Amino acid sequence: MSRKCQLTGKKANNGFAVSHSHHRTHKLQEANLQWKRIWWPQEKRWVKLHLSTKAIKTLQHKGLEIMAKEAGINLYKM
C-alpha cells in the first residue's frame, strides 16, 4: 500500500537536507500516517483506514461520512 492518506490524499514531500556548508542532498519528508480503526455509526461497525494525523483531527470535527464523501471513498467496500 502506498504511503498516502486515504481521506486527504497527503503524501511525501520532496525536499532538501541542507548542511552547515549549504551542501544540499535530496530528502523525502514522509507524511505522519497511522492505521486507525474508526467507528462507523451508520453501519455499526469498524472501518480500518490509513490516515494522516491531520486527517484524524479533522475527522473528529467533520465526521467519517462527510470526509469519505469529499474524498470519493465508498466505505461499504472497506
C-alpha positions, -999 to 999 in steps of 0.1 A, spaced: 0 0 0 13 35 -9 22 59 19 -8 82 12 -37 93 34 -69 77 23 -91 107 32 -70 138 25 -45 124 -1 -15 137 18 18 120 7 55 125 8 72 159 0 104 162 -19 128 185 -1 165 191 6 186 183 37 209 214 39 242 211 58 261 238 75 282 242 44 250 246 24 255 213 6 221 200 -4 210 164 -6 176 151 -15 154 142 14 119 127 13 96 142 40 70 115 47 35 122 59 28 111 95 4 82 87 -13 59 112 -36 29 108 -68 38 127 -100 19 133 -128 44 131 -163 35 144 -189 40 116 -222 46 134 -245 42 104 -234 6 97 -225 -1 134 -190 -14 125 -153 -5 125 -136 8 94 -98 5 92 -81 34 73 -46 47 67 -48 83 79 -25 113 84 -26 128 119 -41 160 104 -70 139 89 -76 123 124 -81 157 139 -104 168 110 -123 136 113 -132 144 149 -146 177 137 -164 168 105 -172 131 109 -165 100 88 -194 102 64 -186 137 52 -149 132 49 -153 99 29 -178 116 6 -154 145 0 -126 120 -7 -148 99 -30 -143 68 -9 -170 41 -8 -170 30 29 -191 -1 21 -160 -16 3 -137 -11 33 
